[in-house]
Amino acid sequence: MGTTTQRKVYSREFKISAVSMITEKGQRISEVVRNLGVNEQLLSKWKSRLQAKETGAFPGKGKLSPQEEEIRYLKKENARLSQERDILKKVAKYFLHDHG
């Protein structure tokens, strides 16, 4: 029987906190890796992303700000309404051509 390993998922806050231990508190990467039990390459990647200020750095399922939650909700709602509109257009076109 094979064993499956589950990939660890870290929150955005955890990643930022881990990087701040290096950048703000002056701890060495090896020390943070040992204390938190994360992979050194992964921690270095987080650090690079934050320093580059990539848009969407750490997009995971971390806690969203109220504004981000609202944007996510509005995007879903917009997509749903667009889909409904398209369906109604097709239905209207069908009845116009069928009965007109």
N, C-alpha and C positions, 0 to 999 in steps of 0.2 A: 504494500500500500504506500502510495506517495504522500508526502506531507506537503501541505500548502502553507505558505507564509503569507500573512496578511500585511499589506503595506500600511505603515503608520501614516496617519494624517495629522498634520500640525495646523493649528489655527493661525490666522494672520497675526494675532496678538502675540502668540508664542514666538513666531519667527522674528517679529520686530524686537521683542524682549531679548531674545538670544543674540541678535545682532548688536543691540545696544550694550550688552555686556562687554563686547569687544570694542566698539567704537566710543562709548561714553565712559565706561568704567575701567577701560584699559586692560581687561583680562586677555590672556592669550587664547587663540583659537583652540589649542590643544586642551587648555583648562576648561573652557566652556563645553567642548565636546565631551570631555570626561564627566563633568558635572551634570549635563543634560542628557547624555546618552544618545546624541545624534551623530550622524556621519559627518566627518570633517569636510568632505567635498560638498555635501548638502549645505552645511553652514556657510561655507565660502560662497556658494551660489546665492544664498539668501542675502549675504552681505553685498555682493556685487549688484544684485537687483535693486536693493534699497539705495545704494550709493548712486546708481545710474538713474534712480527715480523713474523706473520703467512704469508706464501707465499700466495699471492692472497687475502690479506686482502682488503676488500671493492671492490670486483670485478665488481660492477655495471656498469652503462653506463656513467661513468664520462669521462672527456676528457683524451684521451690516449696520451702518449708521442709519438713522431714520430717513435721511435724504436718499441714500442708496436703496433702501427698502422700497420707498415710494417710487423711485425711478424704475426699479425692477417690476413692481406691480403695474405701473402705467405702461411699460413696454409690453407686458403680457396682455393687458387689457386692450391696448392699441392693436396688437396682432389679432386678438379674438374678434374685435369689432370690424377690422378690415376683412377678415374671413367671412363674417356674417354679411357684410355689405356685398362682397363678391357673389355669395350664394343668392342673395336677393336680386342682384342684377341679372343673374342667369335665369332665375325663375321668371322675372318680369319679361325678359327677352323671349323665353319659351312661350309664355301666354300671349304676348303680342304677335308673334309669328304664327302661332297655332290658331288664334281666334281672330286675327286682324286682317 
